[in-house]
Amino acid sequence: MRWLTPLGFLGALGILVLVIIYLIKPNYQNKRISSTYVWRLSLKYKKRALPVSKIQNIITFICQMLMLTILTGLLASPVVAADAIGDEDEVVIIIDASAGMRISDEGETRFERAVSAARERAESAFAERSPVSIIIADESPELLFARVSADDGTSLFGELERLKELGADACSFGSADMTAAAVLAESITSVNREAQVYLYTGTDYTYHNGINVVSVATDNEWNATVIDCKAEMNKDNHYEITVNAACRGKTDYLTVYCAIHGANSDPTSTVLLEKGEFFDPSGEEKTLVFKTDDISGGAIYSYDYIEVYVSVRDSLADDNAFFLYGGQRPVIKVQYASSSPNNFFESAVRSLRQNKRERWDIQFTSLTADEMPATEGFDIYIFEHRMPDTLPTDGIVLLVDPDRAPLGSGLEIGSSYKVSSDSILASGSSHKLTEYVKPSRITVAKYNDIILSEGYEELAFYNGRPVMLLRDTPESKVVVWGFDLNYSNIIALPDFSILVYNMFNYFIPSTLESSYFEVGDTVMLNGRGTDLTVTGNGEEQRFPSGSAELVPTLPGIYEVRQNGIDGTPLMPESFFVKIPSSECNPNRTAEALPLIARPDETDTAYRDILMYLAIALVSLMFIEWVLEIKKNY
């Protein structure tokens, strides 16, 4: 037994105080009285009860002493070291099934070697009559067998044999969730504190945290990998291609090939480039840049896709190629029609075109006051002062200073008002269209009264009347600025460009944040319309809402198809999913394995002692109470 709070023994002073109280307790004294006649009759009864009273006093004192002793013990927190919860030499085996276990040497993968080693460990445990548990650790670890005894080992060995035959096909293409694997192991160690946990892996861990790590890596393993690739436009609007590659575990000179398919809008054209680098054993990444001067026959201003690869026989073939998409920029057509044209919108769209030049090909069409505006065939329509008879339905519509309501707009426009030039706007509903915009610094001197705005969200007001509105439905995307730009300071503020930028980003978002991802990444899909479909690895996933989150578990090429606002198909887009870069390093070192919790040796005993001491204390208090009642009656 040991004591968690030794200072609690100061409570023993209470025992000393109790003894002192009994010592100084006043005794009966002899007194002279005039007569004993009244007591004479009961004298014999008094003498007979006296021994019993002394015994009760002694028992009461003992009870009080014991109660103070128990209270002192409770203050000192006594614990008894418990024996191991399980008395068997139990074994828990974790087999790493991440993408890195696909690395092979002489035709045998790390995973196959791990399964063989795990079988040997299980046979050794069964020989000692110890139970065995098996955990497969991939993105979603699974407890295959829990506490299998030697008598039931046939099914365990059969499953291990099956896994070995599968080889790399039994591994995932992502990283192993070792935290989840540790939780599964805890289901065993929580029952048997002495259970031994073994991890068979090719990764080196700096801190094992009580896990026996068995490496299945070999010295001959090496891997050349294309880490990533990106194509960026230079100042001449031509693409320059940057490739990051590495060769780990071997000193070698590698040639990196870059095949540009569908170069310059020619589907039959493939431009093949190549560059070599010397890689040392340190495994540091090397950056190779393919510039315009490297391309025979001229520069690249568009492409279908770029394939970057290394042609080698290394230990992991799944990461030797990389595909880059996004070289075909979708065209976004913008039409500007006004009864008194200005260059405000053209300047804002020109700036937007430069900002988005690697993602979109924005084409701006400005009509003269005499030209009739189109109501179909454009992605964005800007009508200023002069409104169309019918609202377009195949694109985003911006109505600026509307003098009347087009058919289908759901608006009713009233009179035009002129006000003081320093009249400012007030904020309305919070929305992404007005993000980073401060209506309080925008002044208006002329606006149109909007009497009815059916289905619109009011984003800004002047004097309680809506002047910025939005209707966003699957069938109609309409933005209304109900004031004259020529009578406002907004054109001199950054808010004007921000409003145009926000409108473009909100209604025409980039469907994909990137053209490539790693297995296990969350792919955000922001559709422009509805009925978005993702196809890849022989599977098709449909998202009717046009927006979705996708977590790919297999590497490869995925294609995204969607419809526009009016239901017409848009240009398909593709993205590439690759094995995580960390899994492509044969010499990978990770910081620490998760800590597998094991029950403390004193936990259960501590609770039991407290309970028993409390029962004893209550029992003594009850005995003392009974004795006191008998003494008084």
NORMONOR-V216555 format. One record per pair of residues at least 6 apart in sequence whose ideal C-beta (glycine too) atoms are under 6 Angstrom apart, sorted by the first residue. I is the first residue (numbers start at 0). J is the second residue. Records with the same first field share a line. If there is no record, write none. Layout:
# NORMONOR-V216555
I=J ; J
This chain:
# NORMONOR-V216555
0=77 ; 79
1=78
2=75 ; 77
3=76 ; 78
4=75 ; 76
7=74 ; 75
8=75
10=70 ; 71 ; 74
11=71
13=67
14=67
17=63
55=626 ; 630
58=626
59=623 ; 626
62=619 ; 622 ; 623
65=619
66=619
69=612 ; 615 ; 616
73=612
77=608
78=601 ; 604 ; 605
79=604
80=600
81=600 ; 603 ; 604
83=192 ; 193
84=192
85=190 ; 191
87=129
88=129
89=129 ; 130 ; 191 ; 194
90=124 ; 129 ; 131 ; 195
91=132 ; 184 ; 187 ; 194 ; 196
92=117 ; 120 ; 133 ; 197
93=134 ; 136 ; 180 ; 198
94=113 ; 117 ; 135 ; 199
95=136 ; 175 ; 200
96=135 ; 136 ; 137 ; 170 ; 171
97=174 ; 175 ; 582
98=172 ; 578 ; 582
99=201 ; 582
100=109 ; 110 ; 170
101=108 ; 167 ; 170 ; 315
102=109 ; 220 ; 314 ; 315 ; 585
103=314
104=217 ; 219 ; 220
108=166 ; 167
109=201 ; 215
110=170
111=163 ; 166
112=215
113=199 ; 215
114=159 ; 162 ; 163
116=199
117=199
118=159
120=197
121=131
124=131
125=149 ; 152
128=149
130=146 ; 148
131=147
132=144 ; 145 ; 146 ; 187
133=143 ; 144
134=140 ; 142 ; 180 ; 183
135=141 ; 143
136=175 ; 180
137=171 ; 175
138=171 ; 173 ; 176
140=176 ; 179 ; 180 ; 183
142=183
144=155
147=155
162=169
172=518 ; 553 ; 554 ; 578
173=518 ; 519
174=579
177=592 ; 593
178=593
181=593 ; 595
184=196 ; 595
185=595 ; 596
187=194
188=194 ; 595 ; 597
192=597 ; 598
196=210 ; 595
197=211 ; 213
198=210 ; 212
199=213 ; 215
201=215 ; 216
202=587 ; 589
203=588
204=212 ; 589 ; 592
205=590
206=591
207=592
208=592 ; 594
210=592
220=248 ; 314 ; 585
221=248 ; 249 ; 313 ; 314
222=247 ; 313 ; 314 ; 315 ; 583 ; 585
223=246 ; 253 ; 309 ; 311 ; 313
224=245 ; 318 ; 583
225=244 ; 307 ; 321
226=243 ; 245 ; 580
227=243
228=242 ; 307 ; 321 ; 323
229=241
230=238 ; 240
231=239
232=238 ; 357
233=239
237=291 ; 298 ; 300
238=299
239=290
240=257 ; 289
241=288
242=255 ; 287 ; 307
243=284 ; 286
244=255 ; 285
245=282 ; 284
246=253 ; 278
247=282 ; 584 ; 585 ; 586
248=585 ; 586
250=279 ; 280
251=278
252=275 ; 277
253=278 ; 309
254=273 ; 275
255=274 ; 287 ; 309
256=273 ; 308
257=272 ; 289 ; 307
258=269 ; 271 ; 306
259=270 ; 299 ; 302 ; 305
260=269 ; 303 ; 304
261=302 ; 303
262=268 ; 270 ; 299 ; 302
263=301
264=301
272=289 ; 293
274=287
276=285
291=298
301=326
302=326
304=322 ; 324
305=323
306=322
307=321
308=319 ; 320
309=319
317=578
318=578 ; 583
322=556 ; 575
323=514
324=514 ; 573
325=514
328=359 ; 360
329=570
330=360
331=359 ; 361 ; 378
332=362 ; 377 ; 378
333=348 ; 363 ; 379
334=364 ; 377 ; 380
335=344 ; 365 ; 381
336=366 ; 372 ; 382
337=383 ; 384
338=368 ; 384 ; 385
343=490
344=381
345=365
347=496 ; 499
348=363
351=503
352=361
358=509
366=372
374=387 ; 389 ; 391
375=393
377=394
378=394
379=394 ; 395
380=391 ; 394 ; 396
381=397
382=398
383=399
384=400
386=401 ; 403 ; 405
387=405
389=405 ; 406
390=405 ; 407 ; 408
392=565
393=565
395=476 ; 506
396=477
397=478
398=479
399=480
400=483
401=412
403=412
404=410 ; 411 ; 412
409=453 ; 454
410=452
411=450 ; 451
412=447
413=448 ; 450
414=448
415=447
416=446
417=445
420=444
421=442
422=442 ; 443
423=439 ; 442
424=438 ; 441 ; 459 ; 461
425=460
426=438
427=457 ; 458 ; 459 ; 460
428=456 ; 458
430=458
431=505
432=469 ; 501 ; 505
433=458
434=501
435=497
436=494 ; 497
438=459
441=489
442=488
443=461 ; 482 ; 487
444=486
445=483 ; 486
446=461 ; 466 ; 481 ; 482
447=481
449=465 ; 481
452=468
454=470
455=468 ; 470
456=469
457=465 ; 468
458=467 ; 469
459=466 ; 467
466=481 ; 482
467=480
468=479
469=478
470=477
476=506
484=490
489=495
507=527
508=525
510=525 ; 559 ; 572
511=574
512=523
514=574
515=575
516=522 ; 576
517=577 ; 579
518=554 ; 576
521=548 ; 550
522=549
524=547
525=546
526=545 ; 546 ; 561
528=545 ; 561 ; 562 ; 563 ; 564
529=545 ; 562
530=543 ; 562
531=542 ; 545 ; 561
532=541 ; 560
533=540 ; 557 ; 559
534=558
535=555 ; 557
536=553 ; 555
551=576
554=576 ; 577 ; 578
555=576
556=573 ; 575
557=574
558=571 ; 573
559=572
560=571
561=569
562=568
563=569
